[in-house]
Amino acid sequence: MREGSKIWSHRVILPEVREKATHTCGECCFLVEIQGRWKSLPGCVAGIRCYRTLEKRVPLKIHALDILKMAGREGLRASLARGNPEHPACGFFRPR
């Protein structure tokens, strides 16, 4: 296939990206427990501006009604969609 390159199939990870590539969402401070009426689910609040810019302290548990007031229904859906603790960390990763 490629005669000149012996390591063409290897991936290069830049040093500043390595931290985000090796950590998971479960280790991030933006992964919180979103409490609904009957159950609580993990969710990522990095999409909400006041938490992403650290204007407000990121709580360990937040009520779904508070997210509805800040980000609306689509913001709540996005937070719950990104709430898998086993996923690789995103660009907003901050350790707890």
TORPADREN-773598 format. One record per residue: residue in one letter; x, y, z of N, C-alpha, C, CB in turn. Coordinates in steps of 0.02 Angstrom, whole numbers, plus 50000, padded with zeros to 5 digits. Glycine has a CB too. Layout:
N
aXYZXYZXYZXYZ;...
# end
This chain:
96
m500414994150000500005000050000500435006350000499535000050060;r500725007950057501165013750062501875011150072500945018650120;e502265011750022502935008950024503405013050068503215008549954;g503355019650066503835023950100503725024550175503825030650070;s503125023750198502975024850269502875018250305502355029350277;k503255017250357503205011050395502695011550452503875009150424;i502535017550475502075018350532501455022350512502435021750590;w501215021350452500665025450427500005023950463500575024250354;s499945018250496499305016650529499265019050601499205009250527;h499805021750629499805024050698499495031050703500515024150726;r499175032250758498865038850770499345043150811498185038250805;v499355049450796499765054150833499295058050879500175058850786;i499445058050943499045061850991499475067351019498765057251048;l499255073451011499625079151037499615079151113499345085751010;p500135081751145500155081651219499575085051253500795084751242;e499335090651225498775094151257498115090651247498735101251230;v498065086151199497455082351186497465075751224497375081151111;r498045073551246498105067051278497685066651342498835065551295;e497645072151381497255072051442496515070951427497335078551481;k496275073951374495575073151356495445066251326495355078551307;a495955063251294495865056751263495915051051313496395055751208;t496245052151369496335046651417495825046751473497025046951447;h495485052351484494995052851538494295051451511495025059651571;t493835049951557493135048751539492695054151570492915041651561;c492085054351549491605059251575491475058251650490945058851537;g491555052151674491445050751745491935054351790491475043451757;e492505056351764493015059851803492955067451796493705057651781;c492475069951758492415077051743491965080451795492135078151673;c492115086751810491705090451859491035092551830492085096551883;f490955092551763490325094551733489805088951732490455096951663;l490005082851747489525077351751489185077551819489865070451739;v488535079151818488155079851881487565075051879487915087151891;e487245074351936486645070351942486045075051933486605066552011;i485645073851882485055078051868484445074551899484965079251791;q484155077851948483585075051985482935077151953483605077352060;g482545072151932481885073351905481355072251959481755068951845;r480745071051938480205069751987480295063052022479525070051953;w480435057851982480455051152010481145047852009479985046751973;k481575050051966482245046951963482765052151945482255041151911;s483385050351956483935054751939484385051351889484335056852003;l484645055251841485075052651788485705056951784484695052751720;p486255054051760486855058151751486775062651690487485053651743;g487055068551694487015073351640487615077951640486375077351644;c487775080551581488345085051573488095092251568488775083051511;v488325096551612488105103551612488615108151578487965105951682;a489085105251540489575109451506489255113551450490135105051477;g488675111651427488325115351375487965121551401487835110951341;i487915122251466487585128051496488115133251512487175126051561;r488035139251484488565144251485488805146051555488345150351450;c488345146951602488545149151669488965143951705487935150851711;y488875137551689489295132351719489945131351679488915125651723;r489895131851613490495130851571491015136251584490295130951497;t490805142451595491275147851609491435148451683490995154451583;l491145144051723491255143851796491015150151831491975142651811;e490505153551802490185159151838489855156551901489675162751792;k489525150751895489215147451952489605141151968488465145751937;r489605139452032489925133252054489525127252027489985133052131;v489855122352002489515116451975489325111852033489975112651923;p488675110752044488465106552100488535099152083487735108052120;l488515094952134488525087752122487845085152099488755083952185;k487315088552122486625086652105486245092952089486285082652164;i485855092752034485475098552013484775096151993485825102451954;h484275100152006483585098351988483475099951914483075102152033;a483075095851882482935096751811482575103351798482505090951785;l482185105651846481835111951839482315117851833481355113051898;d482875117551869483385122851865483705123051796483925121851918;i483825117251767484105117051699483595119551648484345109951681;l482955117851659482435120351614482405127951616481755117351634;k482485130951674482475138251679483075141451645482455140351752;m483665138251651484275141151622484355139751548484885138451659;a484215133651526484385131651457483785129551416484885126151458;g483205128751446482615126651409482585119151400482605130051342;r482075117051363481965109851353482525106651312481295108751319;e482755110151261483295107351219483945106851258483395111651157;g484065111651302484665111251344484655105351392484745117651383;l484065103951419483985098051463484095091651424483295098051497;r483805091251364483905085251323484645084351305483485085751259;a484975089751288485685089251271486105087251331485945095951243;s485935089751389486305087951450486225080551466486065092151510;l485625077951458485505070951472485815066351419484755069551478;a485845068851356486135064751303486885063951311485985067951235;r487215069051340487945068651350488125065951418488245075551340;g487685062751453487805060751522488025053651532487205061851560;n488435050851489488665044051498489355044151531488695040151431;p489425041651592490075041951627490635038051594489995039451697;e490485033351548491005029351516491255032351451490745022451502;h490935037651426491165040751364491835044251373490645045751338;p492225044851320492845048751325492685056051337493275047951261;a493125059551371493005066451389492985070951327493545068951437;c492595076351332492535081051277493045086751285491815083951273;g492985091851245493445097451248493365101851309493365101651188;f492825101151347492715105151407492935101451470491985107051413;f493325096151464493505092051522493875096051575493935086151500;r493645095451637493985098151696493955092851750493665104951720;p494515091051779494495085951832494125088451893495205083851852;r493835083751930493465085551991493905088552043493115079552020;
# end
